[in-house]
């Protein structure tokens, strides 16, 4: 017998989020994102661009290279993130971006970039044979490019949104085998055995069409040559869970409504501001067609009791039965907002607390749910093959696309598209875990079913199995060189499995669905670190480090960086990330509890062992606490003309596929200038004979911050060499600047 359930709404306002920034009961830091901020002024944006251009000499870039600010969002508390597209002669270089972390004063703390621009122009970075220039005057005009895409995609389709064409420089990216992997059989290739190479550039139009054809969405992005009209690349741009439906399984839940003018409304002004309705809302699309979707009006009711708990029967969309889909939508929307805010400090989908809405009952028997980046909202159809479209994990999934859209902007194609889809799968599972375990607190609770969309299926068969994606018959379990050739809904599989292993661990038993043959070190099963830590690392990587072209190898690198920053360099969490990616054939496995460290005594707890330095650099300092332990390296801080050095010589293995130098740096300064670098710290690499090989980074009084920041710099170009790493400080005659270094590490 089926039990009839009512959806009873609480009229009490949402619980205060004042405790959202308190530390959780589990071990490890609970690093939160900053609250929303005012966007940078034109003057501040210009200053940031000027600061980045000042570094071009060190990067081998010429004056034709520039930047355009794409988006801003909060970073870790006290910082903000600016994402900038790279340009050449004023035209965007597709897939080439910088993610810049700045402090409250606008000083640059860190830069992460995808570099696909270096071979353009006359700078010393130019490596392509032949003419390194490109004419940015198109032969084919924008409308002709749009017409070609429409003809090839849906010539009889109706435009949901006006098509657009942006002139871009399209890097022709090939993937070649890394040194040492040239003769490996295809089946033995690891994700780190392939590296990107720019084979050339072509002036092109990035054409975006958003159409409906035959009652189905046809969202297409295409790269069309601006010289001869050839289609260079194209991909499906609709980010959805195709063919989904959902029935009500959440039972009686307290939903947040407001009361005004004698009626209750599905409107919550406490969760977001601005947006289309001025606050969080759920609306009745009333079967408006997909070809011309309308959000309709906010749901209202005479009493604060909503829905009948039964699947939609095709009748009134505003009556009790029609309200059930709206209750599901509001419950999912509330829990997504609260999970992001309370556990990550991330406000709404964009981090800036812009309110969003969900419109239900789109179309007639429409088997789809999707996030629309134009309205920054979500639409739900009623479905016909399933039981509805408002399950917690599906809503969390779709709204996850809004987070990615506002932050990394991962392109929905190739390996990058798989990571985009995987972020949403992970977000859906974590929202579901949060809601089903009370929907409160500042940590993601343990447990979940790890099956996306299980509730929506009449047979209980999910859309995704996170621990074994290939159970659906099309998704991949591990990385291969052909992963980028399949639909992102299926190339997400290896990263979904990685996340399951990171959170829950794996099995050592061959034949078990949680077993990975790629874990070859001790123990053969890896230990998980739990939902909260795994999600915290993943969320940080996507919002603070990934760029629009991040692939699996890059994701691994930036996930390790995120774990190092949150839980300590070479922490058990960082080792778990390394092993979880190794388990899906991305990078090599390492033994649990160990790290193949190149630098000796990077924490300085053994004093000067392994290091050469100026006098009184390594020790315990009363006014400068160590990042970890009791000792650190203290350079500068005298307020008079002086220099200081700290060096160590080591060999980077010739077979290294990653060689990231990381260290904790605290810069404290009495200097007040926001423009002039009076005191500096140069991080350089020298040969064993003392010849300068390169400058990794230079910091100054302009980079002063309240506490430590984790720096990550690549030394892969020096693999196979014996080199000397040098930290060298210089102070001028007045006003001290202290450069405090700790936890130096390099793990190949």
C-alpha positions as CSV (number, residue, x, y, z in Angstrom):
1,X,0.0,0.0,0.0
2,X,1.3,3.4,-0.9
3,X,1.2,5.9,2.0
4,X,-0.1,9.3,1.2
5,X,2.2,12.1,2.4
6,X,1.6,15.8,2.7
7,X,4.3,18.4,2.4
8,X,4.0,20.6,5.5
9,X,5.9,23.9,5.4
10,X,7.3,25.6,8.5
11,X,6.4,29.2,8.9
12,X,9.5,29.9,11.1
13,X,12.3,31.8,9.4
14,X,15.4,29.8,8.5
15,X,17.9,29.2,11.3
16,X,20.6,31.8,11.7
17,X,23.8,31.2,9.8
18,X,25.8,33.0,12.4
19,X,27.6,29.8,13.3
20,X,28.5,29.0,9.7
21,X,32.1,30.1,10.1
22,X,32.8,28.2,13.4
23,X,35.1,25.2,13.2
24,X,33.5,21.9,12.7
25,X,33.9,19.0,15.2
26,X,36.1,17.0,12.8
27,X,39.8,17.5,12.7
28,X,41.5,19.8,10.2
29,X,40.8,23.4,9.4
30,X,37.4,24.6,8.2
31,X,38.6,27.2,5.6
32,X,35.6,29.3,4.5
33,X,35.2,31.5,1.5
34,X,34.9,35.2,1.9
35,X,31.5,36.9,2.1
36,X,30.3,38.8,-1.0
37,X,32.2,41.9,-1.9
38,X,31.9,44.9,-4.2
39,X,33.2,44.3,-7.7
40,X,36.5,45.9,-8.6
41,X,36.3,49.4,-10.0
42,X,37.6,50.1,-13.5
43,X,40.7,51.6,-11.9
44,X,41.3,48.5,-9.7
45,X,40.9,46.2,-12.7
46,X,43.3,48.3,-14.8
47,X,45.9,48.2,-11.9
48,X,45.6,44.4,-11.8
49,X,46.1,44.1,-15.6
50,X,49.1,46.5,-15.3
51,X,50.6,44.3,-12.6
52,X,50.2,41.2,-14.7
53,X,51.6,42.8,-17.8
54,X,54.7,43.9,-15.8
55,X,55.5,40.2,-15.5
56,X,55.6,39.6,-19.3
57,X,59.3,40.1,-19.6
58,X,59.9,37.1,-17.3
59,X,57.3,35.1,-19.2
60,X,58.7,35.8,-22.7
61,X,55.5,37.6,-23.8
62,X,55.5,40.8,-25.9
63,X,53.3,43.9,-25.8
64,X,50.6,42.4,-28.1
65,X,49.6,40.2,-25.2
66,X,46.9,41.5,-22.9
67,X,44.0,40.5,-20.5
68,X,40.3,41.1,-20.2
69,X,38.5,40.6,-16.9
70,X,36.0,37.8,-17.3
71,X,34.5,37.3,-13.8
72,X,35.1,37.9,-10.1
73,X,34.1,35.9,-7.1
74,X,35.2,35.5,-3.4
75,X,38.2,33.4,-2.5
76,X,39.3,32.2,0.9
77,X,38.3,34.7,3.6
78,X,40.2,37.9,3.1
79,X,40.9,37.4,-0.6
80,X,39.1,37.7,-3.9
81,X,39.5,35.9,-7.2
82,X,39.7,37.6,-10.6
83,X,39.5,35.4,-13.7
84,X,41.0,37.0,-16.8
85,X,41.0,35.8,-20.4
86,X,44.3,36.2,-22.3
87,X,44.2,38.3,-25.4
88,X,46.5,38.8,-28.4
89,X,46.1,42.1,-30.3
90,X,42.9,42.5,-28.4
91,X,41.3,39.1,-29.4
92,X,40.7,36.4,-26.8
93,X,42.9,33.4,-27.0
94,X,40.5,30.5,-26.5
95,X,41.2,28.3,-23.4
96,X,44.0,30.6,-22.2
97,X,43.2,32.2,-18.8
98,X,44.7,33.4,-15.5
99,X,43.2,32.9,-12.1
100,X,44.5,35.6,-9.8
101,X,44.2,35.7,-6.1
102,X,44.4,39.1,-4.5
103,X,44.1,40.4,-1.0
104,X,41.9,43.2,0.3
105,X,44.4,45.8,-1.0
106,X,44.5,44.4,-4.5
107,X,48.0,42.9,-4.1
108,X,48.6,39.7,-6.0
109,X,49.0,36.6,-3.7
110,X,49.0,33.9,-6.3
111,X,48.4,33.2,-10.0
112,X,47.2,30.0,-11.7
113,X,47.1,29.9,-15.4
114,X,46.4,27.8,-18.5
115,X,49.0,29.0,-21.0
116,X,47.9,28.6,-24.6
117,X,49.2,32.0,-25.8
118,X,53.0,31.8,-25.5
119,X,53.8,30.9,-29.1
120,X,52.0,34.1,-30.4
121,X,54.0,37.2,-31.2
122,X,57.6,38.2,-31.0
123,X,58.4,37.4,-27.3
124,X,61.1,34.9,-26.4
125,X,58.4,32.4,-25.4
126,X,57.6,31.9,-29.1
127,X,58.4,28.3,-30.0
128,X,56.5,27.6,-33.2
129,X,58.3,27.2,-36.4
130,X,57.3,29.6,-39.2
131,X,55.6,32.9,-38.7
132,X,54.4,33.4,-35.1
133,X,52.0,36.2,-36.0
134,X,48.3,35.9,-36.8
135,X,46.1,38.3,-38.7
136,X,43.1,39.3,-36.6
137,X,41.0,40.6,-39.5
138,X,38.3,38.0,-40.4
139,X,37.5,37.0,-43.9
140,X,34.3,35.3,-43.0
141,X,31.9,37.6,-41.1
142,X,30.0,36.7,-37.9
143,X,26.6,36.3,-39.4
144,X,27.9,33.9,-42.1
145,X,29.5,31.8,-39.3
146,X,26.2,31.7,-37.3
147,X,24.2,30.8,-40.4
148,X,26.6,27.9,-41.1
149,X,26.2,26.5,-37.6
150,X,22.5,26.8,-37.7
151,X,22.2,25.0,-41.0
152,X,24.4,22.2,-39.8
153,X,22.7,21.9,-36.4
154,X,19.0,22.5,-36.6
155,X,18.0,24.3,-39.8
156,X,14.3,24.3,-38.8
157,X,15.0,24.9,-35.1
158,X,13.6,27.8,-33.1
159,X,16.0,30.0,-31.2
160,X,15.5,30.1,-27.5
161,X,18.1,32.8,-27.1
162,X,19.7,34.9,-29.9
163,X,22.8,33.2,-31.4
164,X,26.1,34.9,-30.9
165,X,29.6,34.9,-32.5
166,X,32.8,36.0,-30.8
167,X,36.0,36.5,-32.7
168,X,38.7,34.4,-31.0
169,X,42.1,32.9,-31.6
170,X,41.8,29.2,-31.6
171,X,44.9,27.3,-30.5
172,X,45.3,24.0,-32.3
173,X,46.1,21.8,-29.4
174,X,47.6,18.3,-29.8
175,X,48.6,15.9,-27.2
176,X,52.0,14.2,-27.5
177,X,53.8,11.7,-25.3
178,X,55.9,13.0,-22.5
179,X,59.6,12.1,-22.4
180,X,60.0,8.6,-21.2
181,X,56.5,7.5,-22.5
182,X,57.3,7.5,-26.2
183,X,57.4,3.7,-26.5
184,X,54.7,2.8,-24.0
185,X,51.9,0.6,-25.3
186,X,48.6,2.5,-25.6
187,X,46.9,0.4,-22.9
188,X,49.7,1.3,-20.4
189,X,49.5,5.1,-20.8
190,X,48.8,7.2,-17.7
191,X,47.1,10.6,-17.9
192,X,50.5,12.2,-17.1
193,X,52.2,10.5,-20.0
194,X,50.5,12.9,-22.4
195,X,51.3,16.6,-22.5
196,X,49.7,19.4,-24.5
197,X,51.5,21.0,-27.4
198,X,50.3,24.0,-29.5
199,X,50.6,23.1,-33.2
200,X,49.4,26.4,-34.4
201,X,46.6,29.0,-34.3
202,X,43.6,30.0,-36.4
203,X,41.4,33.1,-36.3
204,X,37.9,31.8,-35.7
205,X,34.4,32.6,-34.5
206,X,33.1,31.0,-31.3
207,X,29.4,30.5,-32.3
208,X,26.9,29.8,-29.6
209,X,23.4,28.7,-30.6
210,X,20.6,27.8,-28.1
211,X,17.7,26.3,-30.1
212,X,14.8,23.8,-29.8
213,X,14.2,21.3,-32.5
214,X,11.5,18.7,-32.6
215,X,10.6,19.5,-29.0
216,X,14.2,18.8,-27.8
217,X,16.9,21.3,-26.8
218,X,19.8,21.7,-29.2
219,X,22.4,23.9,-27.5
220,X,25.6,23.9,-29.6
221,X,29.0,25.7,-29.4
222,X,31.1,25.6,-32.5
223,X,34.5,27.0,-33.6
224,X,34.3,28.2,-37.2
225,X,37.3,29.4,-39.1
226,X,37.1,33.1,-39.7
227,X,39.3,32.7,-42.8
228,X,37.4,30.0,-44.8
229,X,34.3,29.0,-42.8
230,X,35.5,25.4,-41.9
231,X,34.1,24.0,-38.6
232,X,37.2,23.4,-36.5
233,X,35.4,22.0,-33.4
234,X,31.9,21.7,-31.9
235,X,30.2,20.3,-28.9
236,X,26.9,20.0,-27.2
237,X,26.6,22.9,-24.7
238,X,23.5,21.8,-22.8
239,X,24.5,20.8,-19.2
240,X,21.8,18.6,-18.0
241,X,20.9,15.1,-16.7
242,X,19.2,13.8,-19.9
243,X,16.0,11.9,-19.6
244,X,15.4,12.2,-15.8
245,X,12.2,12.2,-13.7
246,X,11.6,12.1,-10.0
247,X,9.1,11.2,-7.3
248,X,8.8,12.6,-3.8
249,X,11.0,10.7,-1.4
250,X,11.9,13.4,1.2
251,X,8.8,13.0,3.3
252,X,7.4,15.9,5.3
253,X,9.9,18.7,5.1
254,X,10.0,22.3,6.4
255,X,10.2,24.7,3.5
256,X,10.8,28.4,3.8
257,X,7.9,30.6,2.6
258,X,6.7,34.1,3.2
259,X,3.3,35.6,4.0
260,X,1.9,38.8,2.5
261,X,-1.4,40.1,1.4
262,X,-3.3,37.1,2.8
263,X,-1.3,34.4,0.9
264,X,1.8,32.3,1.4
265,X,4.4,32.4,-1.3
266,X,7.3,30.1,-2.2
267,X,9.7,33.0,-1.9
268,X,12.6,33.3,0.5
269,X,14.4,36.6,0.7
270,X,16.9,35.3,3.3
271,X,18.7,33.1,0.8
272,X,20.1,35.4,-1.8
273,X,19.3,38.9,-3.0
274,X,18.6,40.5,-6.4
275,X,18.2,38.2,-9.3
276,X,14.9,37.9,-11.3
277,X,12.6,37.9,-8.3
278,X,14.7,39.6,-5.6
279,X,15.1,36.4,-3.6
280,X,15.0,32.6,-3.8
281,X,11.8,31.5,-5.5
282,X,10.0,28.6,-7.1
283,X,7.6,29.3,-9.9
284,X,5.0,27.7,-12.1
285,X,6.1,27.5,-15.7
286,X,2.5,26.2,-16.4
287,X,3.6,24.0,-19.3
288,X,5.2,26.9,-21.2
289,X,7.0,25.3,-24.2
290,X,10.7,24.6,-24.1
291,X,11.0,26.7,-27.3
292,X,9.8,29.8,-25.3
293,X,10.1,29.0,-21.6
294,X,8.6,31.4,-19.1
295,X,9.2,31.2,-15.4
296,X,5.6,32.2,-14.8
297,X,4.6,33.3,-11.3
298,X,5.8,32.4,-7.9
299,X,3.7,29.7,-6.2
300,X,1.1,30.9,-3.8
301,X,-1.3,29.1,-1.4
302,X,-4.0,30.2,1.1
303,X,-2.6,27.9,3.8
304,X,1.0,27.1,4.5
305,X,0.6,23.4,3.7
306,X,1.7,22.4,0.2
307,X,1.4,19.4,-2.1
308,X,0.0,15.9,-1.8
309,X,3.2,13.9,-1.9
310,X,2.2,12.1,-5.2
311,X,3.8,12.2,-8.6
312,X,2.2,14.7,-11.0
313,X,-0.9,13.4,-12.7
314,X,-1.2,15.8,-15.5
315,X,-3.8,18.1,-14.0
316,X,-3.6,21.5,-12.5
317,X,0.0,22.7,-12.0
318,X,-1.1,25.1,-9.2
319,X,-3.3,22.7,-7.2
320,X,-2.1,20.4,-4.5
321,X,-0.8,17.7,-6.8
322,X,1.0,20.3,-9.0
323,X,2.5,21.9,-5.9
324,X,4.4,18.7,-5.0
325,X,7.0,19.3,-7.7
326,X,7.4,22.8,-6.4
327,X,7.9,21.6,-2.9
328,X,10.7,19.2,-4.1
329,X,12.2,22.1,-6.0
330,X,12.2,24.5,-3.0
331,X,13.5,21.8,-0.6
332,X,16.4,21.1,-3.0
333,X,17.1,24.7,-3.6
334,X,17.1,25.5,0.1
335,X,19.5,22.6,0.9
336,X,21.8,23.5,-1.9
337,X,22.1,27.1,-0.7
338,X,22.6,26.0,2.9
339,X,25.1,23.3,2.1
340,X,27.3,25.8,0.1
341,X,26.9,28.7,2.6
342,X,27.4,26.7,5.8
343,X,30.2,24.3,4.8
344,X,32.1,26.4,2.2
345,X,31.2,30.0,3.0
346,X,30.0,30.2,-0.7
347,X,26.9,32.4,-1.0
348,X,24.3,31.2,-3.6
349,X,25.6,29.9,-6.9
350,X,28.0,32.7,-7.8
351,X,29.5,33.3,-4.4
352,X,28.1,36.8,-4.5
353,X,24.7,35.8,-3.0
354,X,22.7,36.5,-6.2
355,X,19.3,34.9,-5.8
356,X,18.2,32.2,-8.2
357,X,14.9,30.4,-8.9
358,X,13.6,27.1,-10.2
359,X,10.6,26.9,-12.6
360,X,8.7,23.7,-12.5
361,X,6.2,22.1,-15.0
362,X,8.2,23.1,-18.1
363,X,6.6,21.8,-21.3
364,X,4.3,18.7,-21.4
365,X,5.8,15.4,-20.3
366,X,9.2,17.0,-20.8
367,X,11.9,14.5,-19.7
368,X,14.6,17.0,-18.7
369,X,16.1,19.2,-16.0
370,X,18.7,21.8,-16.8
371,X,20.5,24.8,-15.6
372,X,20.2,27.8,-17.9
373,X,23.3,30.2,-17.7
374,X,21.4,33.0,-19.4
375,X,18.8,33.4,-16.6
376,X,21.1,31.7,-14.1
377,X,18.1,29.6,-13.1
378,X,16.9,26.0,-13.3
379,X,14.0,24.5,-15.2
380,X,12.2,21.2,-14.4
381,X,10.0,19.3,-16.7
382,X,7.5,16.8,-15.5
383,X,8.9,13.8,-17.3
384,X,7.0,10.8,-18.8
385,X,9.3,7.8,-18.4
386,X,10.1,8.7,-14.8
387,X,8.3,10.0,-11.8
388,X,9.3,13.7,-11.6
389,X,12.4,15.8,-11.7
390,X,13.0,17.3,-8.3
391,X,15.1,14.8,-6.3
392,X,17.8,16.3,-4.1
393,X,20.7,15.0,-6.0
394,X,19.4,16.0,-9.4
395,X,18.7,19.6,-8.2
396,X,22.1,19.7,-6.5
397,X,23.6,18.5,-9.8
398,X,22.0,21.1,-12.0
399,X,22.7,24.0,-9.6
400,X,26.3,22.7,-9.5
401,X,26.6,23.8,-13.1
402,X,25.7,27.3,-11.9
403,X,28.7,27.2,-9.5
404,X,31.1,26.1,-12.3
405,X,29.6,28.7,-14.6
406,X,30.4,31.4,-12.1
407,X,33.9,30.2,-11.3
408,X,36.1,27.9,-13.4
409,X,33.8,27.9,-16.4
410,X,35.0,24.4,-17.4
411,X,34.3,24.0,-21.1
412,X,31.7,21.3,-21.8
413,X,33.8,19.3,-24.1
414,X,36.5,16.6,-23.9
415,X,38.1,15.8,-20.6
416,X,37.3,19.3,-19.4
417,X,33.6,18.6,-20.0
418,X,33.8,15.4,-18.0
419,X,35.2,17.4,-15.1
420,X,32.4,19.9,-15.4
421,X,29.8,17.1,-15.3
422,X,31.6,15.4,-12.5
423,X,31.6,18.5,-10.3
424,X,27.8,18.6,-10.7
425,X,27.5,14.8,-9.9
426,X,29.6,15.4,-6.8
427,X,27.7,18.5,-5.8
428,X,24.4,16.5,-6.1
429,X,25.6,13.7,-3.9
430,X,27.0,16.1,-1.3
431,X,23.7,18.2,-1.2
432,X,21.8,15.0,-0.8
433,X,24.0,13.9,2.0
434,X,23.7,17.2,3.7
435,X,19.9,17.3,3.4
436,X,19.2,13.7,4.4
437,X,21.3,14.1,7.6
438,X,19.5,17.1,8.9
439,X,20.4,20.0,6.5
440,X,22.3,21.9,9.2
441,X,25.9,22.3,10.5
442,X,29.1,23.4,8.8
443,X,30.3,20.1,7.6
444,X,29.1,17.6,5.0
445,X,27.9,14.6,7.0
446,X,29.1,11.0,6.4
447,X,27.2,8.5,4.3
448,X,25.1,8.5,1.2
449,X,23.9,6.1,-1.5
450,X,26.5,7.3,-4.0
451,X,24.0,6.7,-6.8
452,X,22.9,9.8,-8.8
453,X,19.2,9.8,-9.6
454,X,18.3,6.5,-7.9
455,X,15.1,8.0,-6.5
456,X,13.8,9.1,-9.9
457,X,13.8,5.7,-11.5
458,X,10.7,3.5,-11.5
459,X,13.0,0.5,-11.2
460,X,15.5,2.1,-8.8
461,X,18.3,2.0,-11.4
462,X,20.4,5.2,-11.1
463,X,21.8,7.4,-13.7
464,X,25.3,7.1,-12.2
465,X,27.1,4.7,-9.9
466,X,29.9,6.9,-8.4
467,X,32.1,4.0,-7.2
468,X,31.8,2.0,-10.5
469,X,30.6,4.3,-13.3
470,X,30.9,1.6,-16.0
471,X,27.9,-0.1,-14.5
472,X,25.8,2.0,-16.8
473,X,27.4,0.4,-19.8
474,X,28.9,3.6,-21.3
475,X,30.8,5.5,-18.7
476,X,34.5,5.0,-18.1
477,X,36.1,3.9,-14.8
478,X,39.6,5.0,-15.5
479,X,41.4,7.6,-17.7
480,X,42.6,6.6,-21.2
481,X,43.9,8.6,-24.1
482,X,40.4,8.4,-25.8
483,X,38.5,9.7,-22.8
484,X,38.2,13.2,-24.3
485,X,36.4,11.7,-27.4
486,X,33.2,10.7,-25.6
487,X,30.2,12.6,-24.2
488,X,31.0,14.6,-20.9
489,X,28.2,12.7,-19.2
490,X,30.4,9.6,-19.6
491,X,33.9,11.0,-19.4
492,X,32.9,12.2,-15.9
493,X,33.2,8.6,-14.8
494,X,36.9,8.4,-13.7
495,X,36.6,11.6,-11.7
496,X,33.4,10.4,-10.0
497,X,35.2,7.2,-9.0
498,X,38.2,9.2,-7.8
499,X,36.0,11.2,-5.5
500,X,34.3,8.1,-4.2
501,X,37.7,6.6,-3.4
502,X,38.9,9.9,-1.9
503,X,35.9,10.0,0.5
504,X,35.2,6.4,1.2
505,X,38.4,4.5,0.3
506,X,38.8,1.5,-1.9
507,X,38.9,-2.3,-1.6
508,X,42.0,-4.5,-1.8
509,X,39.9,-7.5,-3.0
510,X,40.3,-8.2,-6.7
511,X,36.9,-8.4,-8.3
512,X,35.3,-6.1,-5.8
513,X,33.6,-3.1,-7.5
514,X,35.6,-0.8,-5.3
515,X,38.9,-2.3,-6.2
516,X,41.5,-0.6,-8.4
517,X,44.4,-2.5,-10.0
518,X,46.2,0.9,-10.4
519,X,46.9,1.0,-6.7
520,X,50.2,-0.8,-6.6
521,X,51.7,0.6,-3.4
522,X,51.1,-0.4,0.2
523,X,48.4,-0.9,1.2
524,X,46.6,-2.1,-2.0
525,X,43.4,-0.4,-0.7
526,X,43.5,3.3,0.0
527,X,41.9,5.0,3.0
528,X,39.2,7.6,2.5
529,X,39.1,11.0,4.2
530,X,35.3,11.4,4.4
531,X,32.7,13.5,2.6
532,X,33.5,16.8,4.2
533,X,37.3,16.9,3.6
534,X,36.9,15.4,0.1
535,X,34.3,17.9,-0.9
536,X,36.2,20.8,0.6
537,X,39.3,20.0,-1.4
538,X,37.3,19.5,-4.6
539,X,35.2,22.6,-4.2
540,X,38.4,24.7,-3.6
541,X,40.1,23.3,-6.6
542,X,37.2,24.1,-9.0
543,X,36.5,27.6,-7.6
544,X,40.0,28.8,-6.9
545,X,42.3,26.9,-9.3
546,X,40.7,25.3,-12.3
547,X,40.6,27.2,-15.6
548,X,38.2,26.7,-18.5
549,X,40.6,24.2,-20.1
550,X,41.7,22.1,-17.1
551,X,42.0,18.4,-18.0
552,X,42.4,15.4,-15.8
553,X,46.2,15.7,-15.3
554,X,45.8,19.4,-14.4
555,X,42.9,18.6,-12.1
556,X,45.1,16.1,-10.2
557,X,47.8,18.7,-9.8
558,X,45.4,21.4,-8.5
559,X,43.6,19.0,-6.2
560,X,46.9,18.1,-4.6
561,X,47.7,21.9,-4.2
562,X,44.3,22.4,-2.6
563,X,44.8,19.5,-0.1
564,X,48.3,20.9,0.7
565,X,46.8,24.3,1.4
566,X,43.9,23.1,3.5
567,X,45.5,20.3,5.5
568,X,49.3,20.7,5.2
569,X,51.9,19.8,2.7
570,X,52.3,16.0,2.3
571,X,49.4,15.6,4.8
572,X,47.4,12.4,4.8
573,X,44.7,14.2,2.9
574,X,47.2,15.2,0.1
575,X,48.4,11.7,-0.1
576,X,44.8,10.5,-0.3
577,X,44.2,12.8,-3.3
578,X,47.4,11.5,-5.0
579,X,46.2,7.9,-4.4
580,X,42.6,8.5,-5.5
581,X,43.8,9.9,-8.8
582,X,46.3,7.1,-9.2
583,X,43.4,4.7,-8.7
584,X,41.8,6.0,-12.0
585,X,45.1,6.0,-13.9
586,X,46.0,9.7,-13.4
587,X,49.5,9.9,-12.0
588,X,51.5,7.3,-10.1
589,X,50.5,5.6,-6.9
590,X,52.4,6.3,-3.7
591,X,52.5,4.4,-0.4
592,X,50.0,5.5,2.2
593,X,51.5,7.6,5.0
594,X,54.6,8.4,2.9
595,X,55.6,10.9,0.3
596,X,58.6,10.7,-2.0
597,X,60.1,14.0,-0.7
598,X,63.1,15.5,-2.5
599,X,63.8,18.3,-0.1
600,X,65.3,17.4,3.2
601,X,64.1,19.0,6.4
602,X,61.6,21.2,4.7
603,X,59.9,21.9,8.0
604,X,63.2,23.1,9.6
605,X,62.5,21.1,12.7
606,X,66.0,19.6,12.5
607,X,67.5,23.1,12.4
608,X,69.9,23.7,9.5
609,X,70.2,20.1,8.4
610,X,70.1,20.0,4.6
611,X,70.2,23.8,4.3
612,X,72.8,26.5,3.8
613,X,71.8,30.0,4.9
614,X,72.9,33.3,6.2
615,X,73.5,33.7,9.9
616,X,70.4,33.5,12.1
617,X,67.9,32.5,9.5
618,X,66.6,29.2,10.8
619,X,65.2,28.9,14.3
620,X,62.3,29.7,16.6
621,X,61.2,33.3,16.5
622,X,59.1,34.9,19.3
623,X,57.2,37.3,16.9
624,X,56.9,35.1,13.9
625,X,55.3,31.7,14.6
626,X,56.0,28.7,12.4
627,X,53.4,27.5,10.0
628,X,53.8,24.0,11.6
629,X,55.9,22.8,14.5
630,X,58.2,25.3,16.2
631,X,60.9,26.3,13.7
632,X,60.9,28.2,10.4
633,X,63.2,30.3,8.2
634,X,63.1,34.1,8.8
635,X,64.6,36.3,6.2
636,X,64.7,40.1,6.4
637,X,62.8,41.8,9.2
638,X,65.7,44.2,10.1
639,X,64.4,47.5,8.8
640,X,67.9,48.3,7.4
641,X,69.9,47.6,4.3
642,X,70.6,43.8,4.3
643,X,70.4,40.6,2.3
644,X,69.7,37.0,3.4
645,X,69.9,33.7,1.7
646,X,68.5,30.2,2.2
647,X,69.5,27.4,-0.2
648,X,69.4,23.6,-0.7
649,X,70.8,21.5,-3.5
650,X,69.0,18.4,-4.7
651,X,68.3,16.3,-7.8
652,X,64.9,16.1,-9.4
653,X,64.3,12.5,-10.8
654,X,64.6,12.3,-14.5
655,X,61.3,10.3,-14.7
656,X,59.3,12.9,-12.7
657,X,56.0,13.7,-14.3
658,X,55.2,16.4,-11.7
659,X,57.7,18.5,-9.7
660,X,55.8,21.2,-7.8
661,X,57.7,23.2,-5.3
662,X,55.4,24.2,-2.4
663,X,56.1,26.3,0.7
664,X,54.2,28.3,3.3
665,X,55.1,32.0,3.1
666,X,54.2,34.8,5.6
667,X,55.1,38.3,4.6
668,X,54.8,41.0,7.3
669,X,55.8,44.6,6.5
670,X,55.9,48.0,8.0
671,X,56.0,49.5,4.5
672,X,52.8,51.3,3.6
673,X,53.2,51.8,-0.1
674,X,50.7,49.9,-2.3
675,X,52.8,50.6,-5.5
676,X,56.5,50.3,-4.8
677,X,58.4,47.1,-3.9
678,X,61.0,48.3,-1.5
679,X,61.9,44.9,0.0
680,X,61.9,41.6,-2.0
681,X,62.3,37.9,-1.8
682,X,63.4,36.1,-5.0
683,X,62.9,32.4,-5.4
684,X,65.4,31.1,-8.0
685,X,67.0,28.0,-9.4
686,X,70.7,27.7,-10.0
687,X,72.9,25.0,-11.4
688,X,75.2,23.0,-9.3
689,X,77.9,25.4,-10.5
690,X,76.0,28.4,-9.3
691,X,74.7,29.6,-12.7
692,X,71.2,31.1,-12.6
693,X,68.8,28.9,-14.5
694,X,65.6,30.8,-13.7
695,X,63.5,32.8,-11.4
696,X,60.4,31.0,-10.1
697,X,58.8,33.9,-8.3
698,X,59.5,37.3,-6.7
699,X,57.6,38.5,-3.7
700,X,57.7,41.9,-1.9
701,X,56.2,44.2,0.7
702,X,53.3,44.6,-1.7
703,X,52.4,41.0,-1.0
704,X,52.1,41.3,2.8
705,X,49.3,39.3,4.3
706,X,47.8,38.6,7.8
707,X,49.0,35.0,7.8
708,X,50.7,32.3,5.8
709,X,49.8,31.6,2.2
710,X,50.8,28.4,0.4
711,X,52.8,28.9,-2.8
712,X,53.1,26.3,-5.5
713,X,55.7,26.7,-8.3
714,X,56.6,24.2,-11.0
715,X,60.2,22.9,-11.3
716,X,59.4,20.2,-13.9
717,X,61.6,21.8,-16.5
718,X,64.6,21.0,-14.3
719,X,63.9,17.3,-14.0
720,X,67.0,15.1,-14.3
721,X,69.2,17.9,-13.1
722,X,70.9,18.6,-9.8
723,X,69.9,22.2,-8.9
724,X,70.1,24.6,-6.1
725,X,66.9,26.2,-4.8
726,X,67.5,29.7,-3.4
727,X,65.4,32.0,-1.3
728,X,67.1,35.4,-1.3
729,X,65.8,38.5,0.5
730,X,66.8,42.1,0.1
731,X,65.7,45.0,2.4
732,X,66.3,48.7,1.8
733,X,67.4,51.2,4.5
734,X,64.2,51.6,6.4
735,X,60.9,50.0,7.5
736,X,61.2,46.2,7.9
737,X,59.7,43.5,5.8
738,X,59.8,39.9,7.1
739,X,59.7,36.9,4.8
740,X,59.0,33.8,6.8
741,X,59.3,30.5,5.0
742,X,58.2,27.1,6.3
743,X,57.1,23.6,5.1
744,X,59.2,23.6,1.9
745,X,58.4,20.5,-0.1
746,X,58.9,19.1,-3.6
747,X,57.2,15.8,-4.4
748,X,57.8,14.4,-7.9
